[in-house]
Structures are given as structure tokens and as C-alpha cells.
């Protein structure tokens, strides 16, 4: 029972990071109907920016803010300079361009920073609190809960309580009508990419210190898990992304704890197959999947 409780809290903490990253994928999917396979590489670039500032100044929080701002800026640049000019007549065009961005970003980071893992500090201790001899959450886990929870609340309020959020939703679901009503669809799309990249950068800053460190490919495995979480929850559902992230996080924690860490990729694949067979649009999809 002690191990089960520990694995549960560990899975929830990691699942929240997957949830944040999955939420970034959902934001771009809802805005542009593109799965941004460059999301992980963009997040790593932002983490490197924060890492550089932290090393230069000694301040984790200054590096943290710089990483988030870098993510926002990268989102704007990628949408304005690259994705806006992609022919969207075929969904594969955006995928190919995104994969090309991955190679460019990772190659550039490797040239600048090298291909060695660089350790990244955490602002709080990762030593877990013990209650009745059972290890639960660390201060850093609580920070992860607070950070991701704050992002979910802010985005929820943005999309449901503000005029900007209403315009973004309108531009995503009815762009032609929105243009007739005076909504800057291009501007809303750019904002969506910026927000998604910012959330992805936050996820990177939260997960990289818990791994081997920052590396040009440090977010590849995280991207796979987050993509699985987004698909499980439904690419059209922000709440599905959050719950999907928690499901994937718990699954990986239980499988690595009770079976073996080498089996975790198979477990994620099995989860994807089960969900896609039973509900192809995801657990929280509001639309029915097309059938032949």
C-alpha cells in the first residue's frame, strides 16, 4: 500500500506536466487544425534560454520568466514566419513542416550548446514529505501542482470569461463568419500559437529538472507521452487534455513501479489502441468520428 500511494502521487505530479504539454497541443489543434510536432523542440529552445539566463545571473526565477517569454515569442515567430505560409489543403503539409522545424531547432541547439546533458536546478527541494512513513509529495511537486493548476484556471477564464477568448474560439471554429464580424482571425491564430508555445515552455521548465537535464532532444519522450494524453482525452477538449495527462502519468508510474520502466512505451501504446478502438475522437470528444 505504501508503494501504491507513493506511485499515485508521483504519477499525478508527472501527469500534470503531460497535461500542460497536451494542453499546448490542443490549443494549436483547435486554432489551426495542426498537430504541432515541433512543440517539444520549441519547448527545449525556451528551456535553454532560461538555463542560459539562470547560469549568467544565478537567479532561477529570472530564467523561468525568460523561458516563458521565449516560448511566447517562438510561438509568434513560428506562426508568422513559417506556418502561415504552409498550404493547408493537406494535413500532411503542416506535419512535414513541423518535423522540419524539429530538425532545425535541435540541430541549432546542438551547435550552440553541444549534445551533452546539462543539469538544471530546481527552485524547491525534491525530497518528498513523509506522512506515517509514507513518502508523498515534495516541495517541487507542490510547485508543479500550483503552476499547472494556475495555467488551467487562467486559460479557462480566458476562453470563457473574456472577449479575447470568445474571439479566439470564434476564429477557430468559424473563421469566415468571424472575418465578416470584424475579428482578426490571423491575429487570434498568432495568439493561439503564442499561448500554446508558452504553456509548452512551462511544461519544459517543470519536467527537464526531473530528468537527466536539458538536451536538444530532452523533450522527445515527453512529447510522445503528452501527444498520447491529448489523443486519449480528445484533441478538441482542453479538459480532456488535462485528464488524459493525469491518466498517462498514473499509467506510466504504475507500470514502471510494478512491472519495469522498459515496458512503459508499450503501456502507452496499449492505452492508445484501447481508447481509439472504443472512442476514436478521444474520451472527451464532443464530435463523432467519421466512419467509412
C-alpha positions as CSV (number, residue, x, y, z in Angstrom):
1,X,0.0,0.0,0.0
2,X,2.9,2.4,0.8
3,X,4.3,1.9,-2.7
4,X,0.9,2.4,-4.3
5,X,0.4,5.7,-2.5
6,X,3.8,6.9,-3.5
7,X,3.4,5.8,-7.1
8,X,0.0,7.5,-7.2
9,X,1.3,10.9,-6.1
10,X,4.4,10.6,-8.3
11,X,2.1,9.8,-11.3
12,X,-0.2,12.7,-10.6
13,X,2.8,15.1,-10.4
14,X,4.2,13.8,-13.7
15,X,0.8,13.6,-15.2
16,X,0.2,17.3,-14.6
17,X,3.3,18.1,-16.7
18,X,2.0,15.9,-19.5
19,X,-1.4,17.6,-19.1
20,X,0.2,21.0,-19.6
21,X,2.0,19.9,-22.7
22,X,-1.1,18.1,-24.0
23,X,-3.0,21.4,-23.4
24,X,-0.5,23.2,-25.6
25,X,-1.1,20.6,-28.4
26,X,-4.9,21.0,-28.0
27,X,-4.6,24.8,-28.2
28,X,-2.9,24.7,-31.6
29,X,-5.1,21.9,-32.9
30,X,-8.3,23.9,-32.0
31,X,-6.8,27.1,-33.6
32,X,-5.2,25.7,-36.8
33,X,-6.1,22.0,-37.0
34,X,-2.4,21.2,-36.9
35,X,-0.7,18.8,-34.6
36,X,2.5,20.7,-33.8
37,X,5.2,18.1,-33.8
38,X,7.7,20.9,-33.2
39,X,6.2,21.7,-29.8
40,X,8.8,19.7,-27.9
41,X,11.8,21.2,-29.8
42,X,10.3,24.7,-29.2
43,X,10.0,24.0,-25.5
44,X,13.6,22.9,-25.3
45,X,14.7,26.0,-27.0
46,X,12.9,28.1,-24.4
47,X,14.3,26.0,-21.6
48,X,17.8,26.6,-23.0
49,X,17.1,30.3,-22.9
50,X,16.1,30.1,-19.3
51,X,19.0,27.9,-18.5
52,X,21.4,30.4,-20.0
53,X,19.9,33.3,-18.0
54,X,20.0,31.3,-14.8
55,X,23.6,30.4,-15.3
56,X,24.5,34.0,-16.1
57,X,22.6,35.6,-13.2
58,X,22.3,32.9,-10.6
59,X,18.5,33.5,-10.5
60,X,16.2,30.6,-11.2
61,X,13.1,32.8,-11.3
62,X,14.6,35.2,-13.8
63,X,15.5,32.3,-16.0
64,X,12.0,30.9,-15.5
65,X,10.4,34.1,-16.7
66,X,12.8,34.4,-19.7
67,X,11.9,30.8,-20.7
68,X,8.2,31.6,-20.7
69,X,8.7,34.8,-22.7
70,X,10.9,33.0,-25.1
71,X,8.2,30.4,-25.6
72,X,5.6,33.0,-26.3
73,X,8.0,34.7,-28.8
74,X,8.8,31.4,-30.5
75,X,5.1,30.7,-31.0
76,X,4.6,34.1,-32.7
77,X,7.7,33.7,-34.9
78,X,6.8,30.1,-36.0
79,X,3.3,31.0,-36.9
80,X,4.0,34.3,-38.6
81,X,7.2,33.3,-40.5
82,X,6.6,29.6,-41.2
83,X,3.1,28.1,-40.5
84,X,1.2,31.0,-42.0
85,X,2.6,30.2,-45.5
86,X,2.0,26.4,-45.3
87,X,-0.5,25.1,-47.8
88,X,-3.2,23.6,-45.6
89,X,-5.0,21.8,-48.4
90,X,-3.5,18.6,-47.0
91,X,-3.0,18.0,-43.3
92,X,0.4,16.3,-44.0
93,X,1.9,19.6,-45.2
94,X,1.8,21.1,-41.7
95,X,3.2,17.8,-40.2
96,X,6.1,17.8,-42.6
97,X,7.0,21.4,-42.0
98,X,6.7,20.9,-38.2
99,X,9.1,17.9,-38.4
100,X,11.5,20.0,-40.4
101,X,11.4,22.6,-37.7
102,X,12.3,19.9,-35.1
103,X,15.4,19.1,-37.1
104,X,16.4,22.8,-37.5
105,X,15.8,23.7,-33.9
106,X,17.5,20.6,-32.4
107,X,20.5,21.0,-34.8
108,X,20.9,24.6,-33.9
109,X,20.7,23.9,-30.2
110,X,23.3,21.2,-30.6
111,X,25.7,23.5,-32.4
112,X,25.3,26.3,-29.8
113,X,25.1,24.3,-26.6
114,X,26.6,20.9,-27.5
115,X,24.9,17.5,-27.2
116,X,25.7,16.8,-23.6
117,X,23.1,16.8,-20.9
118,X,23.3,19.9,-18.8
119,X,21.8,19.7,-15.2
120,X,19.1,22.2,-14.4
121,X,18.4,23.3,-10.8
122,X,15.0,23.3,-9.2
123,X,13.7,26.1,-7.1
124,X,12.5,23.8,-4.3
125,X,13.7,20.5,-2.8
126,X,12.7,17.3,-4.5
127,X,12.8,15.4,-1.2
128,X,9.3,14.0,-0.5
129,X,7.4,14.8,2.7
130,X,6.7,11.7,4.7
131,X,3.4,11.0,6.5
132,X,3.3,7.9,8.7
133,X,6.5,6.7,7.0
134,X,5.0,7.0,3.5
135,X,6.7,9.3,1.0
136,X,4.1,11.6,-0.6
137,X,4.9,14.9,-2.4
138,X,8.0,17.1,-2.4
139,X,8.0,20.9,-2.4
140,X,8.8,20.8,-6.0
141,X,5.8,18.5,-6.7
142,X,3.6,21.1,-4.9
143,X,5.1,23.8,-7.1
144,X,4.2,21.7,-10.2
145,X,0.7,21.3,-9.0
146,X,0.4,25.1,-8.4
147,X,1.9,26.1,-11.7
148,X,-0.1,23.8,-13.9
149,X,-3.3,24.4,-11.9
150,X,-2.8,28.2,-12.3
151,X,-2.4,27.8,-16.1
152,X,-5.5,25.7,-16.4
153,X,-7.5,28.3,-14.4
154,X,-6.2,31.2,-16.3
155,X,-6.9,29.6,-19.7
156,X,-10.3,28.6,-18.6
157,X,-11.1,32.1,-17.6
158,X,-9.6,33.5,-20.8
159,X,-11.7,31.3,-23.0
160,X,-14.9,31.5,-21.1
161,X,-15.0,35.0,-19.5
162,X,-13.2,37.4,-21.8
163,X,-13.9,38.9,-25.2
164,X,-10.4,37.9,-26.4
165,X,-11.2,34.3,-25.6
166,X,-14.5,34.5,-27.4
167,X,-12.8,35.9,-30.5
168,X,-10.2,33.1,-30.4
169,X,-12.9,30.4,-30.2
170,X,-14.9,32.1,-33.0
171,X,-11.8,32.4,-35.2
172,X,-11.0,28.7,-34.7
173,X,-14.5,27.3,-35.3
174,X,-15.9,29.8,-37.8
175,X,-13.1,31.8,-39.4
176,X,-15.1,33.1,-42.4
177,X,-18.0,34.3,-40.2
178,X,-15.6,35.8,-37.8
179,X,-13.9,37.9,-40.5
180,X,-17.3,39.2,-41.6
181,X,-17.8,40.3,-37.9
182,X,-14.5,42.2,-37.8
183,X,-12.5,39.6,-35.9
184,X,-8.8,39.5,-36.8
185,X,-8.6,35.8,-37.5
186,X,-4.9,35.9,-38.2
187,X,-4.2,37.8,-35.0
188,X,-6.2,35.3,-33.0
189,X,-4.3,32.4,-34.6
190,X,-1.0,34.0,-33.7
191,X,-2.2,34.5,-30.2
192,X,-3.2,30.8,-30.0
193,X,0.3,29.7,-31.2
194,X,1.9,32.1,-28.6
195,X,-0.2,30.8,-25.8
196,X,0.4,27.1,-26.8
197,X,4.2,27.7,-27.0
198,X,4.2,29.5,-23.7
199,X,2.4,26.6,-22.0
200,X,4.7,24.1,-23.7
201,X,7.7,26.1,-22.3
202,X,6.2,25.9,-18.8
203,X,5.9,22.2,-19.1
204,X,9.5,22.0,-20.3
205,X,10.8,24.1,-17.3
206,X,8.8,21.8,-15.0
207,X,9.9,18.4,-16.4
208,X,13.5,18.9,-17.5
209,X,14.9,19.3,-14.0
210,X,13.4,16.0,-13.0
211,X,15.2,14.2,-15.9
212,X,18.9,14.0,-16.8
213,X,18.9,17.7,-17.6
214,X,18.5,19.9,-20.7
215,X,19.5,18.5,-24.0
216,X,18.4,19.2,-27.6
217,X,16.2,16.1,-27.6
218,X,15.2,16.3,-23.9
219,X,11.5,16.7,-24.7
220,X,11.1,14.0,-27.3
221,X,9.8,11.3,-24.9
222,X,7.7,13.9,-23.0
223,X,6.2,14.9,-26.4
224,X,5.2,11.3,-27.1
225,X,3.5,10.9,-23.7
226,X,1.8,14.3,-24.0
227,X,0.6,13.5,-27.5
228,X,-0.8,10.3,-26.2
229,X,-2.6,12.2,-23.4
230,X,-4.0,14.7,-25.9
231,X,-5.4,11.9,-28.1
232,X,-6.8,9.9,-25.2
233,X,-8.6,13.0,-23.8
234,X,-9.6,14.3,-27.3
235,X,-7.7,16.8,-29.4
236,X,-10.7,19.2,-29.3
237,X,-11.0,19.1,-25.5
238,X,-8.9,21.1,-23.1
239,X,-10.3,19.4,-20.1
240,X,-9.7,16.1,-21.9
241,X,-6.0,17.1,-22.3
242,X,-5.7,17.6,-18.5
243,X,-7.5,14.3,-17.6
244,X,-5.6,12.5,-20.3
245,X,-2.3,13.8,-18.9
246,X,-3.2,12.5,-15.5
247,X,-4.2,9.1,-16.9
248,X,-1.0,8.7,-18.8
249,X,1.1,9.9,-15.8
250,X,-0.6,7.4,-13.5
251,X,-0.2,4.6,-16.0
252,X,3.5,5.3,-16.5
253,X,4.1,5.5,-12.8
254,X,2.2,2.2,-12.0
255,X,3.8,0.3,-14.9
256,X,7.4,1.5,-14.1
257,X,6.9,0.8,-10.4
258,X,5.1,-2.6,-10.5
259,X,6.5,-4.0,-13.8
260,X,9.5,-2.4,-15.4
261,X,10.3,1.0,-16.8
262,X,11.2,-0.6,-20.2
263,X,7.5,-1.6,-20.6
264,X,6.1,1.9,-20.3
265,X,6.2,2.7,-24.0
266,X,4.1,-0.5,-24.7
267,X,1.7,0.5,-21.9
268,X,1.1,3.9,-23.5
269,X,0.6,2.3,-26.9
270,X,-1.9,-0.2,-25.5
271,X,-3.8,2.7,-23.9
272,X,-3.9,4.5,-27.2
273,X,-5.2,1.4,-29.0
274,X,-7.9,0.7,-26.4
275,X,-9.2,4.3,-26.5
276,X,-9.0,4.7,-30.2
277,X,-10.9,1.5,-30.8
278,X,-13.6,2.4,-28.3
279,X,-13.8,6.2,-28.9
280,X,-11.7,7.3,-31.8
281,X,-12.3,11.0,-31.1
282,X,-11.0,10.7,-27.5
283,X,-12.7,10.2,-24.2
284,X,-13.9,13.8,-24.1
285,X,-14.5,14.5,-27.8
286,X,-17.8,16.3,-28.4
287,X,-17.9,15.2,-32.1
288,X,-18.4,11.8,-33.6
289,X,-15.7,10.2,-35.6
290,X,-16.2,9.8,-39.3
291,X,-16.7,6.2,-40.4
292,X,-16.4,4.8,-43.9
